[in-house]
């Protein structure tokens, strides 16, 4: 499935909910479905800087694609991690670097997240793109 198809799917899923309490509940549900990462990855070097809550992100490069694992100690943020992994994991470095991630605005995340959660989301996306840049250099 293409990156755009996944973004469209996420927009469609969130459009089912009329108010933001329901959307938050859905984010929590997504976070609850996120597989736990191995405890060995919950280190300071894997923490995302800029997040108020703790968010760990690990990347692996296989067969020309970047695969992410992540976790958070906050339930809504864990849902954001799940959304970003669903969107960007398993993509080529170039796809990740060029991803516009328009679904974030379309579903209203930027408007309805607290400033600290919004900053954390930006920091997570930045880190994912930095991994992609690094792996893109390796791939060439």
N, C-alpha and C positions, 0 to 999 in steps of 0.2 A: 504494500500500500504506500502511496506517495505521501510525502510530508503534507502537502495540501489536502489530501483526502483525510488524513488523520485530524488535521486542524478543523476541517469541515465537520467531521464526526463529533469532535468535542463541542463545537458550536451547537450542533443539533441536540446533543445530550443536555447541554445547559439551557437550551431554549424551552425545554419541557417545564422548567421551574419558573414560576411567576415572581416569587419574591426571593430576596437574598438569604433569608434564613434557610430556605430549602436548598439553595445553591451551596451554602456553607455545609449543610448536612451531607450533601452529595460529595463535597470535597473531603469531608471526614470519612465518608464511606470509601472513597478512592484511596485515602491514606491507610485505612484499615486493611485494604486488600493488598497493599504493597508488601512484597516479601521482605522479611528482616534481612539486613545485611549482616555478614559475619562480624562478630564482635571485634575481630582483629582489625577491621577497617574503621572502627570508631575511635580514631586517633586525632590528635590536634592537627596533624598535617593534612588530614582529609576534611577538616571543618571548613565551611564556607565563611569567609570573613565578610561582615556586613549584615549578617543575620542576627536578630535579637535572640531567637531560639537557636538551639544547636542543630545544624544541618551538616550531614556528612555526605560527601560525594566521591565516588571512586570511578575511574575510567579505565577501560581496557581496549586495546586496539587489536582486532583480529580480522583477517581476510579483507582488509581495506575499509573496515567500518569501526566506529567507536561505540562501545557498549558501556552504559552507565549503570551503576547501582547507587542507591541513595537511601537516606533515612533522616528522620527528624524526631526530636523529643516533644514536638508540639503537634497536636492533632490536625489542625487546619494546614499548617505548613507541610506536614507529611503528605497531605492531599496535593499540595502544589508540587512537591517533589514527584509524586506519582504522575501528575500531568506532564511535567517536563521530561521525565524518563520515557513515558509513552510517546511523546512527540519526537524526541531527539535521539534516543538510544537505538543503535542498529543502523545509523545513518553514516554516510561517508563524511570525512572531515569537511569537505567543500559544502555539502548540504547543510551541515550544522553552522558553519561560518556564515553562510548566506541566508539562513533562516530568518524571516521577518517576524514570525510568530504573531501574526495579526489576530489570532484567536483570543489572545490575552485582552486586547481592547474590545473585541467584538462581544465577548461574554461579560465584559464589565469588571474584570478583576482589578484593573488599575483604579477604577472609581470606588470599589467597595472594600478593598483591602486597607488595613490600617497603614499609615506611613512606614512603620517598621517592617511589616510583612511585605509591603511593596518593595522596599529597599532590599529586603532579603531575596525576593524573587529576582530582582535585577542582578544581585550579586551571584545568584545561582546560575542564571543564564550566562552571565559574563564568564564564570568559571568553566561552564560547559563549552563555550566558544573558545576559551583559551586552551582547553584540552584539544579541541579540534585543530586549532592553529598548530600546536605542538606536533600532533600526529600527522598533520598534513605535510609538515617538513620532513618527518621520518619517511612518509610514503613516497616522497619524490626523490 
